[in-house]
Amino acid sequence: MTQEPIEKLNRAEALILQGEQQLKQAALDFGMQFAQNLRQSIETLIRQLQESLMQSDDIHIEQYYVDLQSKIDELNQQMRQHSTLNF
């Protein structure tokens, strides 16, 4: 295996961990109802990315990685906005 595919897998696994951490943080800070649809989308993308990694499905790994990163960014933005509104 060359360096590039290994790095791609490592980035995908790191993003999965980041997504799981952000979901937990959102639930702890704002409750389970906060951004529920967005959190469900993130959970689905995490599962899809994990499945793609297990199947070595490079095309879907790329797609789900980009989609998951976008949704995590969106969740972070909503968390920041919610925090500033409550202070």
C-alpha positions as MATLAB code, in Angstrom:
seq = 'MTQEPIEKLNRAEALILQGEQQLKQAALDFGMQFAQNLRQSIETLIRQLQESLMQSDDIHIEQYYVDLQSKIDELNQQMRQHSTLNF';
ca = [
       0.000    0.000    0.000;
       1.396    3.374   -0.937;
       1.569    6.363    1.386;
      -1.372    8.229   -0.185;
      -4.066    5.556    0.426;
      -2.821    5.093    3.996;
      -3.069    8.844    4.599;
      -6.564    8.877    3.099;
      -7.657    6.101    5.445;
      -6.084    7.838    8.436;
      -7.826   11.121    7.579;
     -11.161    9.327    7.209;
     -10.763    7.558   10.543;
      -9.754   10.821   12.218;
     -12.821   12.552   10.776;
     -15.050    9.773   12.098;
     -13.610   10.308   15.576;
     -14.025   14.063   15.246;
     -17.653   13.612   14.205;
     -18.386   11.301   17.119;
     -16.778   13.761   19.540;
     -18.753   16.683   18.122;
     -22.011   14.741   18.441;
     -21.271   13.987   22.088;
     -20.261   17.575   22.784;
     -23.410   18.952   21.140;
     -25.584   16.609   23.202;
     -23.770   17.476   26.432;
     -23.774   21.221   25.862;
     -27.173   21.721   24.266;
     -29.250   18.574   24.831;
     -30.367   15.723   22.622;
     -32.902   17.843   20.726;
     -30.299   20.363   19.525;
     -29.806   20.183   15.733;
     -31.410   16.753   15.736;
     -31.733   16.395   11.947;
     -28.162   17.521   11.403;
     -26.901   15.165   14.093;
     -28.788   12.281   12.474;
     -27.199   13.144    9.116;
     -23.767   13.070   10.734;
     -24.481    9.713   12.371;
     -25.571    8.283    9.017;
     -22.490    9.631    7.237;
     -20.233    8.197    9.942;
     -21.791    4.751    9.417;
     -21.521    5.060    5.643;
     -17.893    6.150    5.829;
     -17.071    3.303    8.218;
     -18.710    0.793    5.865;
     -16.847    2.243    2.881;
     -13.566    1.955    4.772;
     -14.269   -1.698    5.585;
     -15.041   -2.380    1.920;
     -12.084   -0.301    0.642;
     -14.560    1.603   -1.528;
     -12.387    4.578   -2.512;
     -15.092    6.411   -4.451;
     -17.544    6.418   -1.557;
     -14.795    7.097    0.996;
     -14.044   10.356   -0.834;
     -17.714   11.269   -1.173;
     -18.668   10.507    2.425;
     -15.525   12.214    3.737;
     -16.412   15.473    1.994;
     -20.070   15.229    3.029;
     -19.198   14.412    6.644;
     -16.682   17.261    6.862;
     -19.330   19.655    5.574;
     -21.923   18.472    8.102;
     -19.433   18.648   10.985;
     -18.586   22.209    9.956;
     -22.296   23.031    9.870;
     -22.794   21.551   13.349;
     -19.833   23.532   14.679;
     -21.312   26.699   13.233;
     -24.700   26.033   14.821;
     -23.035   25.301   18.156;
     -21.109   28.591   18.004;
     -24.251   30.527   17.070;
     -26.247   28.909   19.840;
     -23.477   29.659   22.347;
     -23.288   33.331   21.400;
     -27.062   33.720   21.589;
     -27.121   32.352   25.141;
     -24.390   34.607   26.512;
];
